[in-house]
Amino acid sequence: MKIAWIGTGVMGASMAGHLQAAGHELTVYNRTKAKADALVANGARWADTPAEAAADANVIFMIVGYPKDVENVALGDDGILSTATPGAILVDCTTSSPALAVKISEAGDAKGIAVLDAPVSGGDIGAKNAALSFMVGGDADAFETVKPLFEIMGKAIVLQGGPGAGQHTKMVNQTLIASGMIGLCEAMLYAEKSGLDPLTVLQSVGGGAAASWGLSNLWPRMIGGDFEPGFFVEHFIKDMGIALDEAKRMNLELPGLSMAFTLYTKTAELGYGRKGTQALLLALREMNL
Amino acid sequence: MKIAWIGTGVMGASMAGHLQAAGHELTVYNRTKAKADALVANGARWADTPAEAAADANVIFMIVGYPKDVENVALGDDGILSTATPGAILVDCTTSSPALAVKISEAGDAKGIAVLDAPVSGGDIGAKNAALSFMVGGDADAFETVKPLFEIMGKAIVLQGGPGAGQHTKMVNQTLIASGMIGLCEAMLYAEKSGLDPLTVLQSVGGGAAASWGLSNLWPRMIGGDFEPGFFVEHFIKDMGIALDEAKRMNLELPGLSMAFTLYTKTAELGYGRKGTQALLLALREMNL
């Protein structure tokens, strides 16, 4: 199968590498060419634009930065839909706007190109270990066609509904995490301030109703003073912004998510935008000085 | 060992029952006598006041309602410390104020009575199955003496520090849960409003960074329309109020916990005080109508 891959950042390069290692013919494009060097050295064809990459591909994957990048790469003058051939499938793995996913899907429909929104969770490590969760929205037949490729890169691969449903599911994921991180960092601050040993506390609270991935994984990192990403604060702010835009569109007030957005924006303003999400603790400490 | 047990509500009756079944001689007191009937039928001695129950006991357990109840039962005219003999140990399993735990401990010291604060997590079911987590503050020797009794009733039994440290640890636990519940209920609301199937969503988000006890246990109950406790909204409000009082005393601002307190107070006002904590979803739905 001829595959085009647009976006070879940390996530994209790992994901595309798995497809390449599985023997798929790859054409790649990235804004910064050097980030595709390894894939090209392993036999991928370089394309100078998304349009060129997409021209003869059966499946076109993209994973880029912000919704405006998604819109340019998919719908722009040199974008994927300007050259993709009828019958091809476009898969957007960027975490992006559900409304934009619907818009791109409609533009694809008009040209006979099925579009799947398929954001992932699992981060750098999940991408590297082919253990990503793919949350997919779009046409069921297109999903079945692409599924064997998803399975090369991930583990939990679930069709959540029509166009946009993958992005909505990712927003549910981020909404869960947003308030969870507030709880995690406030609890750590309380533990510190009250003179408890946070590692001993974990023995009491780690196995019950307070248990979470964050408590098991980020709590020990915070204790060790490790605030490296993991998942970047600035990317989390982007995701929460999308979720809040969608919530507003649905007339939905989500006070916890709004507070998380505000607190993380503050965290970035304090200089921690390129730290991991657990750096909210640093911001809360400074706000409580 | 002669044990006194003050407070035979749902939790206390199960816990005392385990000690009785293990062969310990029990004297019991409860504000509502009928709730101690089963223990008395099984051979426990009834006492008319906490003071009478405590008079000849080696270890005196109490688990009552609010901090004011704790203060009355421990320090009041007919309270435990009015009659307990030097060398006895008082163990308070109520979720109560850390500052009050310190006060009772000091009052005990003056009479040669060691005091442990030992709130639990695990709820009705944990109490019934002898699977509670005991978070303990106080004297290390007293802890070692009581530990075999804790082990009859629980699984994770951890000395967290001096007087009040058990209560502080419980507050950390509740702080984690408070914001976690906001995330859980907001995420469910978002999923519903965006037309997703929450059970299918769980397949995508249940195994990664959004994973939590609440997501595994309460999310399915919410889907099934099951808002029964589990853990009562009104008890959770009590606990968060204590945590916020302590935070204030430590000059600590915890915006997520404050928001959870406000949202759960609203949940109780809407008539859900005797529902489980997942009933926050019902309140958020009504607030978003």
Contacts between the chains, C-beta under 8 A, distances in Angstrom:
chain1	res1	chain2	res2	distance
A	98	B	194	7.1
A	121	B	204	7.8
A	121	B	205	7.3
A	121	B	208	4.7
A	121	B	209	6.4
A	121	B	210	7.5
A	122	B	208	5.9
A	122	B	209	8.0
A	123	B	209	7.5
A	126	B	208	7.6
A	133	B	204	5.5
A	133	B	205	7.5
A	133	B	207	6.7
A	133	B	208	5.5
A	134	B	204	8.0
A	135	B	204	4.5
A	135	B	205	7.8
A	155	B	207	7.9
A	156	B	203	6.4
A	156	B	204	5.9
A	156	B	207	5.8
A	156	B	208	7.9
A	158	B	200	6.4
A	158	B	203	4.9
A	158	B	204	4.7
A	160	B	196	6.0
A	160	B	197	7.5
A	160	B	200	5.9
A	160	B	201	6.7
A	160	B	204	6.6
A	161	B	195	6.7
A	161	B	196	6.3
A	161	B	197	7.3
A	161	B	200	7.9
A	164	B	194	7.9
A	165	B	194	7.8
A	165	B	195	7.5
A	165	B	196	6.2
A	168	B	190	7.5
A	168	B	191	7.5
A	168	B	194	4.2
A	168	B	195	7.6
A	168	B	196	5.6
A	169	B	191	7.9
A	169	B	196	6.2
A	169	B	201	5.5
A	169	B	204	5.2
A	169	B	205	6.9
A	171	B	190	6.2
A	171	B	194	7.6
A	172	B	187	4.8
A	172	B	190	5.5
A	172	B	191	5.0
A	172	B	194	7.9
A	172	B	196	6.9
A	172	B	201	5.5
A	172	B	205	6.1
A	173	B	187	7.9
A	173	B	204	7.2
A	173	B	205	4.4
A	173	B	208	7.3
A	173	B	209	7.7
A	173	B	210	4.8
A	174	B	210	8.0
A	175	B	183	6.2
A	175	B	186	5.4
A	175	B	187	4.3
A	175	B	190	5.5
A	176	B	183	4.8
A	176	B	184	6.6
A	176	B	187	4.6
A	176	B	205	6.4
A	176	B	210	3.9
A	176	B	212	7.4
A	176	B	215	6.6
A	177	B	183	7.1
A	177	B	209	5.9
A	177	B	210	5.2
A	178	B	183	6.2
A	179	B	179	4.6
A	179	B	180	6.6
A	179	B	182	4.4
A	179	B	183	3.1
A	179	B	184	7.9
A	179	B	186	6.7
A	179	B	256	6.8
A	180	B	179	6.6
A	180	B	180	5.2
A	180	B	183	4.9
A	180	B	210	7.2
A	180	B	212	6.5
A	182	B	179	4.4
A	182	B	255	7.5
A	182	B	256	3.6
A	183	B	175	6.2
A	183	B	176	4.8
A	183	B	177	7.1
A	183	B	178	6.2
A	183	B	179	3.1
A	183	B	180	4.9
A	183	B	183	7.7
A	183	B	256	6.0
A	183	B	257	8.0
A	184	B	176	6.6
A	184	B	179	7.9
A	186	B	175	5.4
A	186	B	179	6.8
A	186	B	254	4.6
A	186	B	255	7.8
A	186	B	256	5.3
A	186	B	257	5.8
A	187	B	172	4.8
A	187	B	173	7.9
A	187	B	175	4.3
A	187	B	176	4.5
A	189	B	252	6.5
A	189	B	254	7.2
A	190	B	168	7.5
A	190	B	171	6.3
A	190	B	172	5.5
A	190	B	175	5.5
A	190	B	243	7.3
A	190	B	246	7.9
A	190	B	247	6.5
A	190	B	250	7.9
A	190	B	252	6.6
A	190	B	254	6.8
A	191	B	168	7.5
A	191	B	169	7.9
A	191	B	172	5.0
A	193	B	247	8.0
A	193	B	250	4.8
A	193	B	252	5.3
A	194	B	98	7.1
A	194	B	164	7.9
A	194	B	165	7.8
A	194	B	168	4.2
A	194	B	171	7.6
A	194	B	172	8.0
A	194	B	246	7.2
A	194	B	250	6.6
A	195	B	161	6.7
A	195	B	165	7.5
A	195	B	168	7.6
A	196	B	160	6.0
A	196	B	161	6.3
A	196	B	165	6.2
A	196	B	168	5.6
A	196	B	169	6.2
A	196	B	172	6.9
A	197	B	160	7.6
A	197	B	161	7.3
A	200	B	158	6.4
A	200	B	160	5.9
A	200	B	161	7.9
A	201	B	160	6.7
A	201	B	169	5.5
A	201	B	172	5.5
A	203	B	156	6.4
A	203	B	158	4.9
A	204	B	121	7.7
A	204	B	133	5.5
A	204	B	134	8.0
A	204	B	135	4.5
A	204	B	156	5.9
A	204	B	158	4.8
A	204	B	160	6.6
A	204	B	169	5.2
A	204	B	173	7.2
A	205	B	121	7.3
A	205	B	133	7.5
A	205	B	135	7.8
A	205	B	169	6.9
A	205	B	172	6.1
A	205	B	173	4.5
A	205	B	176	6.5
A	207	B	133	6.8
A	207	B	155	7.9
A	207	B	156	5.9
A	208	B	121	4.7
A	208	B	122	6.0
A	208	B	126	7.7
A	208	B	133	5.5
A	208	B	156	7.9
A	208	B	173	7.3
A	208	B	213	6.8
A	209	B	121	6.4
A	209	B	122	8.0
A	209	B	123	7.5
A	209	B	173	7.7
A	209	B	177	5.9
A	209	B	213	5.2
A	209	B	214	7.1
A	209	B	217	7.8
A	209	B	231	7.3
A	210	B	121	7.5
A	210	B	173	4.8
A	210	B	174	8.0
A	210	B	176	4.0
A	210	B	177	5.2
A	210	B	180	7.2
A	210	B	213	7.0
A	211	B	212	6.6
A	211	B	213	4.3
A	212	B	176	7.4
A	212	B	180	6.5
A	212	B	211	6.5
A	212	B	212	3.8
A	212	B	213	6.9
A	212	B	214	7.9
A	213	B	208	6.8
A	213	B	209	5.2
A	213	B	210	7.0
A	213	B	211	4.3
A	213	B	212	6.9
A	214	B	209	7.1
A	214	B	212	7.9
A	215	B	176	6.6
A	217	B	209	7.8
A	231	B	209	7.3
A	243	B	190	7.3
A	246	B	190	7.9
A	246	B	194	7.2
A	247	B	190	6.5
A	247	B	193	8.0
A	250	B	190	7.9
A	250	B	193	4.8
A	250	B	194	6.6
A	251	B	288	7.3
A	252	B	189	6.5
A	252	B	190	6.6
A	252	B	193	5.3
A	252	B	288	5.7
A	253	B	287	6.9
A	253	B	288	5.8
A	254	B	186	4.6
A	254	B	189	7.2
A	254	B	190	6.8
A	255	B	182	7.5
A	255	B	186	7.8
A	255	B	259	6.1
A	255	B	263	7.0
A	256	B	179	6.8
A	256	B	182	3.7
A	256	B	183	6.0
A	256	B	186	5.2
A	256	B	256	7.3
A	256	B	259	6.6
A	257	B	183	8.0
A	257	B	186	5.8
A	259	B	255	6.1
A	259	B	256	6.5
A	259	B	259	6.0
A	263	B	255	7.0
A	287	B	253	6.9
A	288	B	251	7.3
A	288	B	252	5.7
A	288	B	253	5.8
